[in-house]
Amino acid sequence: MTKQRSTQSQRTKILLLGSAMVLSAFFVGIQTAGDVRPISLIEAGVVVSSDMDGDGIVDARDALVILEVVSGYRDVTPEMLRSDPNRDGILTIDDAIRILATAPDQ
């Protein structure tokens, strides 16, 4: 009977310790999840224009740069975020469409 109580006591301790570890990991995860965020426009600087390639002209090549970023072929830079056409801080296909809709024909 005492051996059975000892085994049950050990199981209870293990269960309580495991539960405490899971709960603490959960709360630590919630606290640190708020620390992860993308680069914001404030960090990137002032929004200047839709010129993604830095040549001083907003044209179809700038839309192509955005599509390369969206597709994963190019890394986004703070300069690109400063030039985000709709100024939401995220480069998307909608930004490329906006450039193509407003850029002069070449």
N, C-alpha and C positions, 0 to 999 in steps of 0.2 A: 504494500500500500504506500509506503514512504517513497519507494523508487518510482512509483507511478506519479505521485505528487511532485517529485523532483523533476521528472521529465515534463510534466505539464507546466510547472513553474518556469522551466527553461524555455519551453515553447512560447509561453506568455511573454517572457522577457524579450525573446527574439522578435515576436510579433510587434510588441510595443516599440522596440528599437527600430525595426524596419519601417513602421508607420511614421515614427518621428523623422527618420531620414528622408522618406518620400515627401512629407509635408515641408520640411526645411528646404529641400531641393526645389519644390514647387514655389515656395515664397521667394527664394533667391532668384529663381527664373523669372518670376513676375517683376521683381524689382529691376533686374538687368535688362529685361525685354524693352523697356522704355528707353534705354540708353542707345539702342541700335536704330540708326536713322540714315537716310540718304543725305547727300550733300544738298543743302538748301540754297535757294537763291541768295539769301542773306550772306551765307558763307562764300558763295561764288562771287558776289559783288553785284554791282548795278547792272540791270538788264539794258543792253545797248541796242541791239537790232536782231534781225534774223540771219545775219551773216555767219554761217557755221564754219566756213573754211578760211575766214580771215582775209579774203581778198578785197574787201570793201564793196562788193557787189552782192546783192541778194538775187540769186538765180537758181536754176534747177540743180546746179552742183551742190548747193546748200541742202536741198531736199535729199539728194543722194547721200550726203554725209549723215543726215538723220536716219535714213533707212539703213545705212551701214551700222550705226550705233544700235538701232532697234533689233537688227538681225544678229548682233553679237560680233560683227566683223571689225568693229572699232570700239575702243574704250571712250567713254564720255569724259570730257575735261571740264574744269570750272569755266573756261572760256565759252564752251558750248552751252553750258547751263545759263550763262549770262545772256546768251543770244537766243534763248528759248522763245519761239514765236508767240506762244500763247501765255507765256510767263507763269506757268504752273510749277516749274522746277523739274519737270520730267519730260524727256524727249520721247515722243510717240509718233506713230504714223500720221495722226491728226496734224502734228506740227509740219510734217513734210507736205501734206495736202494743203495746208494753209499757205506755205511758201509757194507752192506751184500755182495756187489760185491768185496770189497777189503779185508774183514776180512778173516783170515785163517779159514779153516774148523775145526770144533771141534768135 
